[in-house]
Amino acid sequence: MCWDGILNKIRESRNLYMTAITKERRIQAVKLADALNAIEGVPVSDYAQTLSACWARGELTGEQMKTALLASHRKLAERENHAHA
């Protein structure tokens, strides 16, 4: 089985164990976080929104979401540093 197939099986099994109530709570948490960021004038990247949606659906753990977002921010910072060097 290829890597993508394995990941899909893991995602499927996680989704089976996540209740509708948990999903709804996560969706509401994402909406609240987005609203608070909007009030504060903090832009939320499309990538961060995608990760949040995946987390809300149970496709990613919180740790996976955090790791992916931090990696993305590091890459952006590296590009910025190289552009100003």
PASEBA-1860 file (N, C-alpha, C; in nm, 3 decimals):
! residues 85
1> MCWDGILN> 0.086/-0.117/0.000/0.000/0.000/0.000/0.090/0.124/0.000 ~ 0.058/0.221/-0.083/0.139/0.342/-0.090/0.114/0.431/0.032 ~ 0.203/0.526/0.052/0.197/0.616/0.168/0.063/0.688/0.175 ~ 0.014/0.739/0.060/-0.116/0.809/0.058/-0.229/0.717/0.102 ~ -0.222/0.592/0.061/-0.324/0.496/0.101/-0.324/0.472/0.251 ~ -0.204/0.464/0.308/-0.192/0.445/0.453/-0.248/0.566/0.526 ~ -0.211/0.685/0.480/-0.263/0.807/0.545/-0.414/0.814/0.536 ~ -0.469/0.776/0.422/-0.615/0.777/0.408/-0.681/0.680/0.503
9> KIRESRNL> -0.621/0.563/0.523/-0.676/0.465/0.618/-0.673/0.521/0.760 ~ -0.564/0.588/0.795/-0.554/0.648/0.929/-0.661/0.755/0.945 ~ -0.677/0.839/0.844/-0.779/0.944/0.851/-0.918/0.885/0.865 ~ -0.945/0.782/0.787/-1.076/0.717/0.794/-1.102/0.661/0.933 ~ -1.003/0.597/0.992/-1.024/0.539/1.125/-1.044/0.649/1.228 ~ -0.972/0.759/1.217/-0.991/0.871/1.310/-1.132/0.927/1.299 ~ -1.179/0.943/1.175/-1.312/0.999/1.154/-1.420/0.910/1.214 ~ -1.399/0.779/1.215/-1.498/0.689/1.273/-1.513/0.713/1.423
17> YMTAITKE> -1.405/0.751/1.488/-1.408/0.767/1.633/-1.443/0.909/1.678 ~ -1.445/1.003/1.587/-1.478/1.139/1.623/-1.630/1.157/1.617 ~ -1.688/1.199/1.725/-1.834/1.214/1.728/-1.876/1.342/1.659 ~ -2.002/1.348/1.624/-2.058/1.467/1.562/-2.047/1.586/1.656 ~ -2.063/1.563/1.784/-2.053/1.672/1.883/-1.911/1.729/1.884 ~ -1.813/1.641/1.882/-1.674/1.687/1.881/-1.645/1.767/1.755 ~ -1.691/1.718/1.640/-1.670/1.791/1.516/-1.735/1.929/1.523 ~ -1.856/1.935/1.573/-1.926/2.064/1.582/-1.852/2.159/1.676
25> RRIQAVKL> -1.801/2.108/1.787/-1.724/2.191/1.880/-1.598/2.245/1.813 ~ -1.533/2.161/1.737/-1.412/2.204/1.667/-1.444/2.310/1.562 ~ -1.552/2.288/1.489/-1.593/2.387/1.388/-1.622/2.521/1.454 ~ -1.691/2.518/1.566/-1.721/2.642/1.638/-1.594/2.707/1.692 ~ -1.498/2.626/1.737/-1.371/2.680/1.787/-1.295/2.750/1.675 ~ -1.296/2.692/1.557/-1.228/2.754/1.442/-1.297/2.886/1.405 ~ -1.429/2.885/1.403/-1.503/3.008/1.372/-1.473/3.117/1.473 ~ -1.468/3.081/1.601/-1.438/3.178/1.705/-1.297/3.233/1.688
33> ADALNAIE> -1.201/3.145/1.663/-1.062/3.190/1.644/-1.052/3.284/1.524 ~ -1.119/3.250/1.415/-1.118/3.336/1.296/-1.181/3.472/1.326 ~ -1.291/3.471/1.402/-1.358/3.597/1.437/-1.269/3.683/1.526 ~ -1.203/3.622/1.624/-1.114/3.698/1.712/-0.997/3.757/1.634 ~ -0.942/3.679/1.542/-0.834/3.731/1.459/-0.881/3.848/1.373 ~ -1.002/3.838/1.319/-1.057/3.946/1.238/-1.076/4.072/1.322 ~ -1.128/4.056/1.443/-1.147/4.172/1.532/-1.013/4.240/1.561 ~ -0.909/4.159/1.582/-0.776/4.211/1.613/-0.702/4.258/1.489
41> GVPVSDYA> -0.758/4.234/1.372/-0.692/4.274/1.248/-0.576/4.184/1.209 ~ -0.578/4.061/1.257/-0.472/3.965/1.227/-0.516/3.879/1.109 ~ -0.445/3.887/0.998/-0.486/3.805/0.883/-0.457/3.658/0.907 ~ -0.546/3.573/0.860/-0.528/3.429/0.870/-0.505/3.378/0.728 ~ -0.391/3.313/0.707/-0.357/3.266/0.572/-0.454/3.157/0.526 ~ -0.459/3.142/0.394/-0.541/3.035/0.338/-0.494/2.899/0.388 ~ -0.362/2.885/0.402/-0.306/2.759/0.449/-0.350/2.730/0.592 ~ -0.347/2.832/0.677/-0.391/2.814/0.816/-0.539/2.779/0.821
49> QTLSACWA> -0.618/2.841/0.736/-0.761/2.808/0.731/-0.783/2.664/0.686 ~ -0.704/2.620/0.590/-0.714/2.482/0.542/-0.677/2.384/0.653 ~ -0.567/2.413/0.723/-0.527/2.327/0.834/-0.634/2.322/0.943 ~ -0.691/2.437/0.974/-0.796/2.443/1.076/-0.917/2.360/1.035 ~ -0.954/2.368/0.909/-1.068/2.290/0.859/-1.038/2.140/0.868 ~ -0.916/2.102/0.834/-0.877/1.960/0.845/-0.882/1.913/0.990 ~ -0.834/1.997/1.081/-0.839/1.963/1.224/-0.983/1.948/1.270 ~ -1.069/2.041/1.228/-1.209/2.038/1.271/-1.278/1.910/1.224
57> RGELTGEQ> -1.240/1.861/1.107/-1.300/1.738/1.054/-1.233/1.612/1.109 ~ -1.128/1.629/1.188/-1.060/1.513/1.245/-0.956/1.452/1.154 ~ -0.918/1.524/1.050/-0.820/1.472/0.955/-0.676/1.495/1.002 ~ -0.658/1.588/1.095/-0.528/1.617/1.154/-0.544/1.627/1.305 ~ -0.440/1.592/1.376/-0.439/1.618/1.519/-0.397/1.763/1.541 ~ -0.417/1.813/1.659/-0.372/1.948/1.691/-0.222/1.962/1.674 ~ -0.148/1.858/1.713/-0.003/1.860/1.700/0.040/1.863/1.554 ~ -0.027/1.786/1.470/0.006/1.787/1.327/-0.022/1.923/1.265
65> MKTALLAS> -0.133/1.984/1.306/-0.169/2.116/1.255/-0.062/2.218/1.296 ~ -0.024/2.215/1.422/0.077/2.307/1.474/0.211/2.288/1.403 ~ 0.252/2.164/1.386/0.379/2.134/1.320/0.379/2.186/1.176 ~ 0.271/2.162/1.104/0.261/2.206/0.965/0.264/2.358/0.955 ~ 0.191/2.424/1.043/0.186/2.570/1.040/0.321/2.632/1.076 ~ 0.386/2.577/1.178/0.519/2.628/1.215/0.620/2.608/1.102 ~ 0.615/2.493/1.035/0.705/2.468/0.922/0.681/2.570/0.811 ~ 0.555/2.599/0.785/0.520/2.697/0.683/0.573/2.835/0.721
73> HRKLAERE> 0.558/2.872/0.846/0.606/3.003/0.891/0.758/3.012/0.884 ~ 0.825/2.902/0.916/0.972/2.901/0.907/1.017/2.923/0.763 ~ 0.950/2.858/0.668/0.985/2.874/0.527/0.963/3.019/0.482 ~ 0.852/3.077/0.525/0.827/3.217/0.492/0.933/3.309/0.550 ~ 0.973/3.284/0.673/1.075/3.365/0.738/1.209/3.351/0.667 ~ 1.242/3.229/0.625/1.367/3.207/0.552/1.368/3.284/0.421 ~ 1.255/3.281/0.350/1.245/3.357/0.224/1.260/3.506/0.249 ~ 1.197/3.554/0.354/1.208/3.697/0.389/1.353/3.733/0.419
81> NHAHA> 1.419/3.649/0.497/1.559/3.675/0.534/1.649/3.677/0.413 ~ 1.627/3.584/0.320/1.709/3.579/0.197/1.680/3.698/0.108 ~ 1.558/3.745/0.107/1.521/3.859/0.023/1.586/3.988/0.073 ~ 1.606/3.997/0.203/1.663/4.119/0.264/1.813/4.110/0.284 ~ 1.872/3.997/0.251/2.017/3.980/0.273/2.098/4.037/0.161
END
